[in-house]
Each structure stands twice: as C-alpha cells, then as structure tokens.
Amino acid sequence: MAHLTRCQRDQLAVLYQLGTQQEKIASLISCSQSTVSRELERSRPPLYDRYTAHVAQERARLRRTASYRQREHWYDNPDVLRYVVEHLRAGKSPDAIAGRMKRASPWHREHAVSHEAIYRYIWKAKEEGGCLHLHLPRKGKRPRFYGLQGASASHIPNRRDIRERPKIVDKKKRCGDWESDLVMSPRGVTGAVATFVERYSKYFRAVLLKNQTADEMVRAATEVFSPMPEERRLTMTHDNGSEISKHEEITRTLKIVVYCAEPYRSWQRGLNEHSNGLLRRFFPKGTDFSAITPQELAEAVEKINNCPRRSLHYLTPKEVFLSGIKDYAFQS
C-alpha cells in the first residue's frame, strides 16, 4: 500500500476542495486512484465532509504508531508465535523467517513480523532463561577469523587458474557455476564431506567421503553432477588441495571445467565458505564424518536448500535452481 507524503496530502486537500475527480487527483499527485479513495475515506473528520492535510498527516502517524505497537506484541498471537518458533527450531534465521512471511499466504503477510522484532523476542527470552538463541546461526556468537588459509598449487598437474575463468562467472548472472571444497573430520580421522554450491542459486550439495583422496573427489563430483542437465554444470572452482589433482578426469567425464583459486585467497570461493558454515550448524567442528550416515547428511542439506535467502528475494535455493529444469530427478 502506498504511503502519501505531507506534500502529496497538501496537494490532495486543495484539489479535493476544488471538486477535482479522484482519478484526476491520483494522476496529478502520482499515486493510484485507490490510494486517493482510501485516504479520503479514513482521514476526513467524521462530522463534516472536509479533508485537511495536517489532520490527515496526524491520523496517519497515529495509525503507524498503533501498527508498530501491535507488531511489537506479535508474540501474543499464539499462531504467529508458533510459526516463528517452529521455523527457528528448523534452523531458519530471523531474516529468512521475516522475509518469507511477506511472500507467503495472505494470512502470513497480514501477520508479518520484522527480523528485528524476532531478535528482540529471542534476546528477551534468553534473559528470562529461554534457549531460542541456541537455534541462531553460530548460536548467536560472532564468527572468528582464522587468518589466511589455502594450499600450494604446485602439486596439481595442468592446473587451471581462476584468472583463466570466464568473466561471466564473477557476475553470478547464470546458473551452472559451482564452488567446491572439503569439510574435514578431526585430525587423524579420514572421513570428510565434499561440498558443492551453485553461485547463482546458492543450491547446495554434499557427499560423504571415505577419505580425502582425488579418487573420492571424482566419485563425489560424479554423484552430484551426472544427473544434472549440462547447462547446470558449466564450471567448478576449488582450492588447491591434493583431492582436486584429478580435475582433468572430472572435466572429461562430466563436461564441467574445473578451476583452482589462488593459494591463501579463500574469499575467491566465499559462497562455499559460507555454505560450509551453514553445514557446520548441523555438524559442529570436531564431528567425525565417518560416523555420519548419508541420511543424516541429506536431511541437513535439505534444510539448507529449503531456507529462504534475502539475496534470492526470499525464495529458496532449491526453488531457484530447479526453476526451468524439466525431467531432473531431484536429490538433496
């Protein structure tokens, strides 16, 4: 719904007193006719047929204040509170919950809550002994910076440097460009997870590995990419770990060109670093991935792919990635 400015209300008042038709008023003050009709209906004093700009402005301010107070006490509505709490417990962020409510059914839009209001409720509940903050990303703690990370590029034969990658990949304007990585078990444990995230849609895939060898990485890439249409697997950017040393086999069999980021520049695969952080919400640092079942991993990936993202206008990665694909057997 459009919100009129004080200047527009001044113009409306003059035009209305001159007897100008509502359609003409709407055109002159640059708003819809329904906005003019609604403004006159609810902002005129009840005892006489006169519209005054300063009275209308004050009434609008009072309505906004009342609406704000009502929304600040959204948790008094058990249905709204249940919706928010259930989605928090499902791993969705307050921003994702608030954004998705604005895109959902008319009921959700009517009862939409801002992410700031949800955060205020969470911290108030924490002060009173509640535990909803434990469902926030990183349990509400600030991320830590571990310094430069990477590996030498010298052990990868015929390595394609990221600087050779098509410039269109940087723009994130097409679907089919991937970033990949490994998520490790504790030191001394060979199990790991190969992760893949598509840059445009943020669609995420993960595969358990028995070990961190190049053969296992080839197997994981084949499992992820072979069911996909070729237009959804164009490039893949990895770090310089030895597990990517058989990148030429991946390119040859899957028709996806593999590039390597520059050593010690993890931000060149920033989306993958972020996605690994999402996975760590389910499997914290120290998790032995050799003890994790494929079903447990698939459930975590499904939740990540079904979480609305602000950058996707509160669509989910799954919705964006699968848009326009026919006959693709979806797997988490």
ChimeraX attribute file (.defattr): number of C-alpha atoms within 10 A of each C-alpha:
attribute: neighborCount
match mode: 1-to-1
recipient: residues
	/A:1	6
	/A:2	9
	/A:3	10
	/A:4	18
	/A:5	11
	/A:6	14
	/A:7	10
	/A:8	17
	/A:9	21
	/A:10	17
	/A:11	15
	/A:12	25
	/A:13	18
	/A:14	15
	/A:15	17
	/A:16	16
	/A:17	12
	/A:18	9
	/A:19	9
	/A:20	12
	/A:21	11
	/A:22	19
	/A:23	14
	/A:24	12
	/A:25	23
	/A:26	18
	/A:27	11
	/A:28	13
	/A:29	17
	/A:30	11
	/A:31	16
	/A:32	15
	/A:33	16
	/A:34	14
	/A:35	16
	/A:36	19
	/A:37	14
	/A:38	10
	/A:39	18
	/A:40	20
	/A:41	12
	/A:42	13
	/A:43	18
	/A:44	17
	/A:45	15
	/A:46	9
	/A:47	6
	/A:48	7
	/A:49	9
	/A:50	14
	/A:51	22
	/A:52	18
	/A:53	21
	/A:54	13
	/A:55	14
	/A:56	22
	/A:57	17
	/A:58	13
	/A:59	16
	/A:60	17
	/A:61	12
	/A:62	12
	/A:63	12
	/A:64	12
	/A:65	12
	/A:66	12
	/A:67	11
	/A:68	12
	/A:69	11
	/A:70	13
	/A:71	16
	/A:72	17
	/A:73	12
	/A:74	20
	/A:75	18
	/A:76	11
	/A:77	10
	/A:78	10
	/A:79	11
	/A:80	17
	/A:81	13
	/A:82	12
	/A:83	13
	/A:84	21
	/A:85	18
	/A:86	12
	/A:87	16
	/A:88	22
	/A:89	14
	/A:90	13
	/A:91	20
	/A:92	22
	/A:93	22
	/A:94	23
	/A:95	18
	/A:96	21
	/A:97	24
	/A:98	24
	/A:99	22
	/A:100	22
	/A:101	21
	/A:102	18
	/A:103	14
	/A:104	13
	/A:105	10
	/A:106	11
	/A:107	11
	/A:108	16
	/A:109	15
	/A:110	11
	/A:111	17
	/A:112	20
	/A:113	24
	/A:114	18
	/A:115	16
	/A:116	13
	/A:117	16
	/A:118	23
	/A:119	17
	/A:120	12
	/A:121	18
	/A:122	22
	/A:123	16
	/A:124	14
	/A:125	14
	/A:126	14
	/A:127	10
	/A:128	9
	/A:129	9
	/A:130	12
	/A:131	14
	/A:132	19
	/A:133	20
	/A:134	16
	/A:135	19
	/A:136	19
	/A:137	19
	/A:138	15
	/A:139	12
	/A:140	12
	/A:141	10
	/A:142	8
	/A:143	9
	/A:144	6
	/A:145	6
	/A:146	6
	/A:147	7
	/A:148	10
	/A:149	11
	/A:150	14
	/A:151	15
	/A:152	13
	/A:153	18
	/A:154	11
	/A:155	13
	/A:156	17
	/A:157	12
	/A:158	11
	/A:159	18
	/A:160	17
	/A:161	16
	/A:162	18
	/A:163	11
	/A:164	9
	/A:165	18
	/A:166	10
	/A:167	10
	/A:168	10
	/A:169	18
	/A:170	13
	/A:171	10
	/A:172	14
	/A:173	12
	/A:174	16
	/A:175	19
	/A:176	23
	/A:177	25
	/A:178	28
	/A:179	27
	/A:180	26
	/A:181	24
	/A:182	23
	/A:183	22
	/A:184	20
	/A:185	21
	/A:186	13
	/A:187	8
	/A:188	6
	/A:189	14
	/A:190	16
	/A:191	20
	/A:192	23
	/A:193	25
	/A:194	23
	/A:195	25
	/A:196	28
	/A:197	27
	/A:198	25
	/A:199	24
	/A:200	22
	/A:201	27
	/A:202	25
	/A:203	25
	/A:204	25
	/A:205	26
	/A:206	26
	/A:207	22
	/A:208	22
	/A:209	22
	/A:210	15
	/A:211	18
	/A:212	20
	/A:213	16
	/A:214	16
	/A:215	15
	/A:216	19
	/A:217	28
	/A:218	21
	/A:219	14
	/A:220	20
	/A:221	22
	/A:222	14
	/A:223	14
	/A:224	18
	/A:225	18
	/A:226	13
	/A:227	13
	/A:228	17
	/A:229	14
	/A:230	13
	/A:231	13
	/A:232	18
	/A:233	20
	/A:234	19
	/A:235	19
	/A:236	26
	/A:237	24
	/A:238	25
	/A:239	27
	/A:240	24
	/A:241	21
	/A:242	17
	/A:243	21
	/A:244	28
	/A:245	21
	/A:246	19
	/A:247	25
	/A:248	19
	/A:249	15
	/A:250	21
	/A:251	16
	/A:252	10
	/A:253	11
	/A:254	18
	/A:255	17
	/A:256	24
	/A:257	19
	/A:258	26
	/A:259	22
	/A:260	26
	/A:261	23
	/A:262	20
	/A:263	16
	/A:264	15
	/A:265	14
	/A:266	18
	/A:267	14
	/A:268	19
	/A:269	21
	/A:270	13
	/A:271	20
	/A:272	26
	/A:273	19
	/A:274	13
	/A:275	22
	/A:276	23
	/A:277	18
	/A:278	19
	/A:279	19
	/A:280	17
	/A:281	16
	/A:282	17
	/A:283	19
	/A:284	13
	/A:285	13
	/A:286	11
	/A:287	18
	/A:288	17
	/A:289	22
	/A:290	16
	/A:291	9
	/A:292	15
	/A:293	10
	/A:294	12
	/A:295	9
	/A:296	11
	/A:297	20
	/A:298	17
	/A:299	12
	/A:300	19
	/A:301	23
	/A:302	16
	/A:303	16
	/A:304	25
	/A:305	21
	/A:306	16
	/A:307	21
	/A:308	23
	/A:309	21
	/A:310	14
	/A:311	11
	/A:312	14
	/A:313	12
	/A:314	20
	/A:315	19
	/A:316	22
	/A:317	23
	/A:318	20
	/A:319	15
	/A:320	16
	/A:321	19
	/A:322	14
	/A:323	10
	/A:324	7
	/A:325	12
	/A:326	8
	/A:327	8
	/A:328	10
	/A:329	8
	/A:330	9
	/A:331	10
	/A:332	18
